[in-house]
Amino acid sequence: MRILGIDPGYAIVGFGILDYNGIDFTPIEYGAVITEAGTPFPQRLSCINEDIEYIFNKFKPDCMAIERLYFTSNQKTAIDVAQARGVTVLSAAKRNVPVYEYTPLQVKQAVVGYGKAEKIQVMEMTRNILKLANIPKPDDAADALAIAICHGHSFRFDIL
C-alpha cells in the first residue's frame, strides 16, 4: 500500500510518501510545498494545487492520510489552513483516493506509543521507524511522514 501523508498548511504543506506491506515501511519521497509570503492567497492555493497534483500523478498513492484540523485561537489562520487543506483533499477526491484523517494525539500514539509525546520524540521515532540517517527536514515533512506511519499502523489489511 502506498500512503501519502499530508501535514496541511498554506505557507508550508508537508508531504511524505511511504510504501507499507503490513510489517515494514519504505520511504519513497518526502518534502514540502512552500508558498511565498506576500503572494496573493488565491495564487498560494493554486501553487499548492499544482504541486499536490504533481505528487499524485508521479507517485500514485493508494490512500492519503492527513491531519485533522482543530484551532482554538486564530480563526483567520484556521480558515486559510482549511482552504489549503481542501485543495489537497480535492486532489485525492478527483482520483477516488480514500482520505483518512488523524488527530495529533492519534499520530503521537501510533508513532511513539504515547499521546502526549513531545514533537522531537515523534520526529526521532519517525526517523527510527523509517531507518533514516537524519530526522527529515523540514519539520512539516517529518510530520507528514508521521501521519503516514499512523495510517499504516491504524489501517487493517483484509486477509485474502
N, C-alpha and C positions, 0 to 999 in steps of 0.2 A: 504494500500500500504506500503510495506517495502522498505525503502530507505537506501542505503549505500552511505554515504558521504565520500569523499576522499580528503585529503589535501596532494597533491603529494610532494615527496621528495625522496632522496636516503639515507640520514642518518636517517631521521625520516619520516615515512608515517603515517599521522594521519587518523584514521577511526572512523566513528560513524554510528550506525545503529538505525534508528527510524521507528516506525510504525506511519502512518498518516491516519486518517479517513476522511480528508477533513475539520476537525474542530480542533482536538487535536492531539498533538504529544505525543508518548510514547517512551522514550528512552529504547532501548534493550541492547545495549553494546557500549562501546567506548574505545579507547586506541590508541596505536601506534605500528607500526612495526619499530623496531630500528635495524640498521646495524652498526657494529663496524667500527670506523675509522681505516684505515690501512689495512682493508680486501680488497683483490683484487676486483675491480669493478664488474667483472662478477659474483663473489660469492655474492656480495651485491645484485645484481639483482636476483640471484637465491633465496636468503633468502626472499626478498620481494615477489617473485612469490609464494613460498611455503606458506607464511603466508597469503597472499591475497587469494590464493586458499582455504586454510582452512576456512577463513572468509566466502567466498562464499558458501562453502559446508555446513558449520554449520548454517548460518543464512538465506540462500536462499533469497537474496533481489530480489525485483521485478524490481528495476532500480538502477542505480548508478549515483550520481551527483559528479562531480569533478571540481576542479578549473582549469580554462583556464590559460595557462602559457603565460607570456609575460616578457621578460627581456630586459633591455636596456644597461647593463654593462657587466657582466662577462659571456662571451659566453661559456666557459668550464662548468661552473655550469649549465647554461641553457641546454646544450646538455645532461649532466648527469641526470638532473631532468627530461628532456623529455624522456630519455630512461627508467627511472624508472616508469614514468607515463605510458609509452607504455606497460610495463609489466602488470600494473594494468588494463588498458583498454582491453588488450588481454584476461585477465581472464573473464571479462564481455562478450566480444565478443564470446568466446568459449561456453558460456551458453545462447547466444541470449538475454542477459540482456541489455536493452537500456541504453545508456550513454548520460547524459546531462551535458553540460559544462556551467559554470558561471564565470564571471569575479569577482574580488574582489569588484568592485563597485556595481555589481548586488547583491552580498551576503550582503554587508553592507546595501543597500537599502531595501532588503527583511527582514532582521533581525532587524535593528534599525530604518529604515524609513528615513535614511539619508546616501547618497552615500559616504560622506567624514567622516563618523564616525571614531573615534579612535578605535584601537584594543581592549582596555579594555571595551569600550562601547558595542562592538559586543559580547565579552565574557560574560559580565554581562547580556545582553539581552538573549543570548543563555541559560544561567543558569535559567533565569526567565521564559522563554517560556517553558522550559522542566521541570520546578518545581524541580530543583536540589538544594540540600543544599549548594553546593560549585561550583565554576567555574571548569569545567572539566580540568584535567591535563593529559598529558602535553598540552601546548598551541595548538599543532598540532591536538589533539583530539577535543578540543573546536572548532577549525577552521573547522574540518571535520563535526562536528555536525551543525555548522552554514551553511555550504554548503548544508547539507541535509535539513535543515529548509528552505533555499532559494528555493530548488527544490519543497518542499511541497507547499510553497506559490505561486510558479510560475506555477505549473502543473495544468492543467484543467481536472477535473474528468468529464467523459461523464455521463450524467444523463440518466438512463435507463427508 
